[in-house]
Amino acid sequence: MRLRVEFTTEPFDLEEAPAHAVAAREVIQKAQLDAVDVGPFGNTAEGEAGEVLAAVTALLRDSLESGATRVSLQINVIREESS
């Protein structure tokens, strides 16, 4: 099964990326995930279920330890197209 995760961390800082945002992005960029897209207001990545879930666990731990007061995330199952 493949999953897509979308996430943001708060509080926001429009002048520079806060430590919690940097920590979350580093986790996602180092994970074995596909279609990684990081941006100032939202981030997405796709991959196999086990890899996505492991990355989400690390993302939550690292971003909260780095000062996040809220982490919003959504995980969707990517339906495989039939041939």
N, C-alpha and C positions, 0 to 999 in steps of 0.2 A: 504494500500500500504506500502511496505517495501522499505527502502532506505539504500544505503551504502555510507558513506562519507569517502573520503581520503583527508588528509590535511598535509601541512607542514607550518611552520612559519620561517621567516628569520629576521635578519641575523643569519647564522649558527655560532656555536662555538663548535669546536670538543673537547675541554677540559672539559667543563661542560655545562649543559643545561641552556640556557639563561632564564630569568624570563618570557619572552613571551611564550616560549615553555612549561615551567612548568605550566603556567596559562591555556594554551590550553589543555594540557593533563589532568589537574585537572577537567576541565569542562567535558571532555569526560568520564573520569572515574567515575564521580559523577552522570552522566546522566543515565536514564533508558534505556541503549542501550545494544545490544548483540554483541558478537564477537569483543570486543574491543582489538586492538593490537596497542601498542605504541612502537615506535622505534626511533633511532637517526635521521633517514632521512625521515620518513614518518609514518603516523598514520592512522588507519582505524577503523571504527565502523559501526554496522548495527542496525537497529531498525525500529519501526513504524514511518511513515512519520512525524507526529506531534512531536514526541520525537527527531528525528534527526534534524528537522528544528529549534526547540527550542534550542538544543545544539549548532548548528552552529551559531545562533544569539549570544549566550553567549560566544562562542569561539572567534568570531570576536571581540566582545566588549572587552573581558578580555585580549586577546593577544595584540590587538592594544594599549590598555591602559598600557600594561606592556612593551611596547617598540618594538613590531614587526614593521618592515618596509614593510613587504610583507606577505600576507597569501595566499597560493595557495590551492584551494580545488576543489574537483570534487565530484559530487553527482550522483549516478546511481540508477535507479529503479531496484529492485531485482524482477525478474519475478518469479511468483509462478508456480511450476510445476503442471501440470494437472494429476489427478489420473485416 
